[in-house]
Amino acid sequence: MLALRLTRSAHPAVQARRLLVAAASAATGFLLLSTLGHALTHPEASPGSLLRLAWCAVPLAATVHLALAVARTDPGTRPRPGLAAIGLGPARLMAVSATTTALSTLLGSMLALLLFLHLRGDLTGMPFDGAATDFLAADHPLPLPAALTLLSLVPATASASVALMLCPRDTLVAARSAAGIRPARPPRMPAGPRAADEAQPGDAPHPPPPADGAADAPGHLPDPTALPWGAALLATGLAVEGYASRTSTGAALPLPTGLPTAPTAVLLGWTLTAVGLALAGPGLTHLCGRLLQTARPGALRLLAGRGLMQEAARIGRPLGVVCAVASGAYAVAALYDPADPSSGPLTTLGAAVVACCTVATLLTTAVEARQARADTTAALLRLGAPGKTLRTAAALRAGALLSLFVPLTLMVAELASLPLAH
């Protein structure tokens, strides 16, 4: 009931973000039901149906990624002073946030089921003269348990991911201890402004650093350490793609309908490249902030650069994911043949879900970053900083990110399209 009250009384912008999650869940659920319809229509082609189901993992991951970003920006489930006294501690708020996510995704799944039944003709008759019977299985009875199982994938995965992300740190430590996993001891830090060599044995240990996406401690600028791993995966993926284009050997793994067939090595290279970009995103964002502060910076460049370094762990990963999706879309668009009759609406729907979810996740994360620096912005305004300066610093941060990530995306897209161009 508390989750329903918070959902109903939320700000319109928050409701709009939840509706985005519901829409993404509906589209992903419809894709999952379409794989069931294809399996019912073509019982002899079970490997093809399994392959279609496997490709649904991409829009499913994009939908869950969006749900996580929306849950982090939900002000109704953010810990505030005094809430623990009335029983709304971090664990209860985590449960409320997971329940809210489950409600949004369940709404989308039910919409997907209603649309699927309507197109099958089970509700009001067959629309569109039965043009979509190939993936609707209108001539076969729909197995309701299988359909509900597929529709439960998005709500279960999204709510479990939100619960794991927002789970209080002490709860995670207790769960690891119960499982026999010894937690790493945090480094002992001095209390107050004293130096490290003045720390006394009775001082309390410094709290552990926040998780990815959480607000950073004041004055602490995170230095992402995943950049070398991301760069290594990116280079490995490009090398695998180059090797596949030179040898032109290996079993072909068909892509979704309308996309070119590619060797398995090429798809493996694409996957490694996408994961590498996502891992390298925070480090590249941190690097942009450092570059802005080089060569005798003024107050404006210092403000923009420190802001990027502070937000690197928060906005870097969504930026890397957007770059990976954009590079893949560019490579596919360069090889796409509009006259190919095999291009189907499900491929377009899946691509639209992935693209819209990644962009919406990036915009939602930008809102989260703005909320995180609201106190800093208010303090600067109280000190007399002009609003134009803050807007110019924001534009400078955006320009620095575009100047790095756009050429990187184009370069990766060109290299990714080479194996399929031969």
N, C-alpha and C positions, 0 to 999 in steps of 0.2 A: 504493500500500500504506500509506503514511503517513496519507493521508486516511481510509482504512478503519480503521486503528488508533485514530486520534483520534475517529472517529465511534463506535466500539464502546466506548471507555473513557471516554466523556463522562459528566458528572453527569446524573442522571435529569431534572432540570429542563431541561437543555440538550437531552436527547433528546426531551422533550415538545415543546419549541419546534420541533425539526426535524420531528417528526411532524405538527405543525400545518402546516408548509410542505408536507409530502407530501400531507396531506388537501386543502389548498387547490389544489395542483397537480392532484390527482385530479379534483376538481370542475370545475376549468377545462378539463382535458383532456376530460372527458365532455361539457361544453358544446360544445367544438370538434368532437368526433366527432358530436354531434347535428346540427350544421350540415351536416356531410358526409352524414349520413343523410337530412336533409331535401332536400338537393340531388339525391340519388339517387332519392328518391321523387317529387320534383316537378321533373323536368328542364326543364319549360317555364317555370318560375318562377325563373329564374336571378337576377334582381334581388333577389327576396325572400331567396334563399339568401345572396347577397353581403351584404345588410343584416344578416342574422342573424350572419354571420361578423364583420362590423364591430362589432356590439354586444358580441361576445366580448372586444373590446379592453379593456372596462371591468374585468371580473373578472381578465383577464390582468395589467393594471396593478396591481390590488390584490394579486394573488399575488406579483408581483415586489417590490412595496413591502414586503410581509411578509418575503420572503426576505432583502432587504437589512437589515431591522431585526434579524433573527435572526443574520445573519452578523456584524453589528457586536457583538452580545452574546456571541459564542462565545468562551469563555476559552481554548479550545485553540489558537486561531489568533491570539492576541494577542501582539505582540512583547514579549519579556522579555529581561533581561540574560543573556548567555551562550549564547543560542540561535544567534546568528550564527556563533559559533565552531565549531559543529557543522554548519554549512550551512543553518540555518533562519533566514535573514535575512527582511526584510520582503517581498521579492519571492517567496520560497519559501512563506512563510505566506499570502500573497495567493493563490498558486496552490492551496494546500491548502484554503483557505476556499472558493474558487470550485469546486473539485472536490467538496467536501462539499455545497455547495448543489446542484450537478448531480446528486449521488447521491440527495438527498432528493426533488428534483423528478422525477427519472427513476422513482423508486419510485412516486410519485403517478401519473405518466403510465401506467405499466404497470398499476396498479390500475384506472385509468379504462378502459384497453383491455380488461382482463379482464371488468369489469362490463358494458361495452358489448357484448362478444361473448356474455356470458351472457344478457343481456336480448334479444339478437337470436335466441337459440336455437342458436348455433353450437357451444356447449359441452355443454349438458345438456338442450336442448329449450326451446321458447318458454315463458317464465313469464308469469304474470298473464293468461293466455288471449290473448296478443297485443294487449294494450290500448295498447301504446306503439309500434306499428308505423309510425306516421306519421313519427317522427324516427329510427327505427332502421333503416329500409330492409331489413327482414328478408327480403323477396322478391327482393332484388338482391344480387349478389356484392359483398363489401366490397373496394374497391381498397386493398390494403395499403400501397403507397407513399404514397398520399394521406393515409391514416390516420396513418402514422408521421411524415409531414411535419408534420401538424397537432399531433401529440403532442410533437414536438421543439421547438415554439415556446416553451413554458414553460421547459424546462431550458436551452435556448440563451440566451433573454433573461435569465433570472435569473442564470445563472453569468457571463455577460458583464457584467451590471450590477454584480455583486459584485466581479469582477476590476477593473472600472474604478473603483469606489468605493475599494477597498483598495490600488490600485496605488501604489507608493512615489512620492513627489513627484519624486525625481531621475529616475525612469524616465519620468514624464510630461514633464519638461523635456527629456530627451534625445529623446523621440519628437517633441516640437514642434520641436526644433532640426533633426531630420532632415527634417521636413516643411517647413522654411523659415519656421516661425513664431517670431518673436523674442519670448521671454518677457519679461514686465514685470519691471523691476528692483525688488526689494524695497527699502523705505525703509531707509536706513542708520541704525542705532540704536547708542547707546553701549554699550560692554561694561561689565558690573558696575553698581554704584550711582552712577556718575558722571553728572553732568548732561550734557545734549545739547551744550552749548557746550564741554565738556571732552573730547569724543570725539577720539581721535587717528587719524591716517590709517591706522595699522596695525591698527585694531580690526576684528574680524570682524563681518560684517553680522548683524543680528538674524534669527533664522529666520523664515520666512514664517508667517502665521497658519494654524492648522489648518483642515482642510476641515470642511464641515458634518457634524455628527455626531461629530466627533473631540473628544477632551478638550481643553479650553481651557487656556492657560498659566496658572500660578498668579497670582492677583491681577488677571487680565485679564477684564473683563466685556464680552462681545460686545454690540454695539449693532446689531441687525439693520437693514439699510438697505432691505429689500424691502417695508416697510410701505406707503410711498406707492404703489409699483407695485401691490401687492395691493389697496389701497383703490381705486385707479383702475380696476382690472379688475372689482372687485366692483360699483362704481357703474356702470360701463359695462354689465355683464351685467344688472343690474336695470333700467337704462334701456332696453336692447334688449327685455327681456321686457315692460316697460310699453308700449313702442311697438307690439309685436306684439299685445298685448291690446286696444289702442285701434283699430288698423287691421283686425285679423282677416283680413289678407291674406297671401299667400305660399303656396308649395307645402307641403303637409302631408307630414311625414316620419314614418312609423309607428314607434312604439316597440315593444319586444318584446311578445309576446302577453300580453294581459290588462291592458296599460297604455294610458292614453288617447292617441289620436293628437294630435300637436302640430305647429304650423307650424315650419318650419326655423328661423325667427328665435327662437322660444322655446327650442329646443334649443341654439342658439348662445348665447343669454343664460344658460342654465343652465351651459353649459361655462365661460363667462367667469366666472360667479359662483363656481363650484367652484375654478377656478385662482386666483382672487383670494383666496378664503379660505385656500387652502394657502400662498400667498405671504405673506399678512398674519399668519399664525399666529405665527411667531417674534417679529415686532414687537409683536403684541398681548400675548404672554406677557412680553416685556420691559417693556411698559407696566404690566402687572399688578405686576411686581416694583417698579417705580418708585413706583406708587401706594401700595403697602404701606409705603413708607418716608417718606411725606409726613406733615406735621403732627406733629413732635416724636416720632419713633418710639422705642420701647424696644428692648431687646436682642432680644426675640422677633420683633418686626416687621422689625428689621434683618436678622436671620438668615434669615427667610422670604423677604424681598424680595431680598436678595443672592443667595439660592439660585435664585429664579426668573429673575433676570437672567443668572445663570451658565448655566442650563439652557435659556434661551430658544431658542437655535439648534438644540438637540437635540430638545426635545419640542414646540416650537411648530408645526412643519410637520405632524406626525401629528395634533395637535389641530385644526389647520385642515382637514385631510382628513376627520376624523371629523365636524366641523361641517358640511362640505359634504355628506357622505353622509347625515347625520341630517336636514338641511334638505330634501334631495331625498326621503328616505323619508317625512318628515312631509307634504310636498306631495302625494306620490303616494297616501299613505294617506287624506288628506282627500278625494281624488277617486275612490278605489277603490270599485267596486261588487262586493260579495261574490256577488251573484246573476249576475254576468256569466259566461256559460259559456266565454268565450274565454280565461279565465285558465288557464294551463298550468303544469305542474310545472317546466319549464325556466326560466320567468320567476322562480318562487320560488327555484329553485336558484341562479340568477345573483345575485338580490338577497341571498340568504343568504351567498354567497361574498364579495361586496363588503362587506357589513356586518361579517361575522365577521373578515375580513382587516384591515379598518381598525381595529376595536377591539383585535384581537390585536397589531397593529403599535404602537398607542398603549401597551398594557400592556408590550410588549417594550421599547419605548423608555424607559418608566418604570424598568424593571429596569436598562437601560443607564445611566440617570442615577444610579440608586442605586449602581451599581458605580463610577461616576466620582467620586462624592463619598464613597466609603468611607474614603479617607485623611483627609479633613476631619472626618468623623464620628468616626473613631477618635481624632484629635487633640483634638477637643472633649471626648470622654469622658475622655481622659487628663488634661485640664485641670480636670476636675471638673464638667463640665456634666451636669445630670441627664438621664436618658433621657426623662423626661416632657416636658422642654423641647423636645427634638428631635422627639418625636412631635407635640407641639402645633404646632411650626413646619411640619411636613409637612402637618398638617391645615389650617393657615392658608393654605399655598400652594394646596392643593386647593380650598379655599373661594373664594379669590380668582379662580382660573381658572374655576370654575363660575359665579361671579357675573358674569363678563364674557361667557364663551362661550355659556352657555345662553340668555340673552336675545338675543344676536346670532344664534344658530341659529334661534330662533323667529321673529325678525323677517324673516330671509332666507327662511325657509320660507313664511311668510304671503305675502310679496311674490312668491315663485316660483310659488305656487299660483294667483295671481290670473289669469294669462293663460289657464289651462285651465279656470277656473271659469265662463267665459262661453261 
